[in-house]
């Protein structure tokens, strides 16, 4: 059973030094940082909501939308970009009806762009959950998504 945000607060002091550890714990527990969580963190640490959001939005580790059942990441490192990574991302955005950082309405997929998945020789690369798919094409990607639906 998930912890409450108040239970997370009990593990931390009330100084501004605790902001990032609290954000990390909230993200770990709930999978994202909801607007209501930002408000509660702000009140707990006696910091402005703008400051809390500013810190959280600075770091790419934090997300503000509920994750989908399947996390889709498109590599846009140099090798993947040159070999069509951005075309794959465009295809996913159109096909899923979402932009990067968003989750489909049915909560099946969330979509992210990443700087590098470390598989440059196998580019372009797409990661779905923990599975890496190399030398991806638009046709293969379209078929692949059907397996996850």
N, C-alpha and C positions, 0 to 999 in steps of 0.2 A: 504494500500500500504506500503511495507516495507521501512523503513528508509534507507538512505545511510549511509555508515560508517562515512562519513564526518559529518552528522547530529549527530551521536553518539559522535564524537570527541568534538562537540560544548558543550556538557554537562559536559565535563571533562577538567581538567587542563592538563598541559604538563609535569607533574612530574612523576617520576617512580612509585610513590605511586598510580597512576591512572591505572597502567597496569592491575591489576586483575579486577577492576570495568569495564574497557573498554572491556576486554575479555568476561566478563559476559554479558555485554550489546550486544556485537556482537553475542555471542552464542544465547542469548534470541531472538534477532531479526531474525537471519538467520538460526538458528537450528544447526549450526556448525561454525567452524572457518576455512575458506578457506585459502590456501597458500597466495593468493593475500591480504587477510585481515591482515595476519601476517606481510606482507611487509609494508602495509600502517600504521599499528600500530607502527611498528619499526621506520618508518620515522617520524610519528607524535610525538612520545615520545623521538626521538633521542637516541634509544637503538638499539643494534645489533639484527639482526633477530634471531641469535642463542640464545640470552638471552630471547627474547620474546617467541620463541618456547620452550625453556627449562622450563620456568615458566609454560606455558600453558600445556605442556606435563606432568608436575609433578602432576597436579591435575586431578583426574578422571572425574570431572564435565565437562571438555572440550573435545569436539570431533573434529576430523579433516576431517571427511567424511560426506557428505550430508546424513541426515537421510532418512530412507525409510518411506513409507506410514504407515507401521506397525512396531513398536518397539518390538522385541522379546528379553526377558531377561531370562536367565537360572540361577537359583540359584545353587551355588556350595558351600554353607555353609556346615558345618559338616554333618548335618542330610541328606541334599539333596545329598551330595557327596556319603555318605555311601549307600544311596538307589538308586543310579543310575543317579545322575545329570550329571556326565561327559559323560555317554553313551548318554543321551539326547542331550547334546551339540555336541557330535561327529556326531550324526544323523542329527542334524540341519545343521552343517557345510557341511556335504556331500550332503544333500538334497537341500540346498539352493545354494551351490557352493561358499560359502564365509567363512571367518574366523571371529572370534570375532573382533568387531570394524569396520566391513565393512558393506556395503550395496549392495544388489543384483543389477545387471545391470539394471533391469527394475524398480528399486527404490521402489519395493513393501515391502521389509523387510530389517531391519538392525538388527544385532545380537550383544548382549552383554552378558558377564558373570558377575554375581553379587555375592558378598560375602554372602549376606543373604537378603531374602525378608521378614523375620520375620514370616514365616509360618511353622516353623520346624516340628510341629506335623502333618502337611499335606504333608510332603515331599514324593517324589521330586516335586518341584514346578517350573512352567514356567509362566512368565507373558507376555501377548501380549497386547500391548497398556496399558490400565488400568485394564484389566481382569486378574485375578489370576486363574490358573488351577492347582489343587492339585492332588496328587497321580498319577502323570503322568507316562505313559508308552510310549515306542517308537511307538506302534501301535496307541494309542490315539493321540499322538502328530502329527503323519503323517496325520491322519484324520482331526484334528483340524486346521492344516495349510490350508487345502483346503477351509475352511470357510472364510478365510481371503484373498484368491486369487480372 
